[in-house]
Amino acid sequence: MKKILSLISDDFEDLELTYPTLRLREEGCEVVTAGAEAGHKYHGKYGVPWESDITFKDVDPDEYDGLLVPGGWAPDKLRRFPEVLEIVRKINAAGKPIGQICHAGWVLISADILRGKTVTSTPGIMDDMRNAGATWVDEPSVVDGNIISARRPPDLPAYMKDYIKVLFS
């Protein structure tokens, strides 16, 4: 069984957290949600509640086979935690899949892991992605090595097909 870490903070994009989590569970994966507080009920942009399992400080990146970063406004909060950036860097250094969608690219930018990568995101952070050294393309889902990126909720099916393919390859 694959074990995936998903990051959470308030104002996550509801579908970008729930759809990947449920889709990976359908594939037999365990998905663990980490937030600033364990057992805290976070709320999405549209009100969907989701409870964290553990804190960022309790995460051992070696225990996980991949990472998911949902979009919405949560990434702007997530990237302010040094623990989050360290988790992202360690999972990236291990070559494990990192999925990011919409504004989640902000977290990868702050972790400084996008230089030389081809990615997509919501067009609103296209310049941020480019300024971080990435090549930005306007496609539903992009795979560059271990980084899988997507633009927005309508791209979730393509994004998760790509993420699952990388995860199980």
URGIVEN-V138661 format. One line per field, one symbol per residue. ss: DSSP state (H for helix, E for strand, - for the rest). psi: psi as a letter, one per 20 degrees, with the letter a starting at -180 (. if undefined). burial: 1 if it has 16 or more other ideal C-beta (glycine too) atoms within 10 Angstrom, else 0. Layout:
ss = ???
psi = ???
burial = ???
This chain:
ss = --EEEEE----E-HHHHHHHHHHHHH---EEEEEE-----EEE-----EEE--EEHHH--HHH--EEEE--E-HHHHH---HHHHHHHHHHHH---EEEEEHHHHHHHHH-------EE---HHHHHHHHH---EE----EEEE--EEEE--HHHHHHHHHHHHHHH--
psi = pqppppqqrqkqoghiggghghghhhjjqpppppahqqjpoqprhjipqppqgrrhhipohiiqirqporbbihhhghiiohhghhgggghghijqpoppqdihhhghghiljipjqprraqhhjghggghjjqppqnqgpppncjppqrgrgijgggghggghgggj.
burial = 0101111111111111111110110000101111110000010110000101111100101001111111111110111010011011011100011111111111111110110011111100110110010101000111110111111100110111011101100
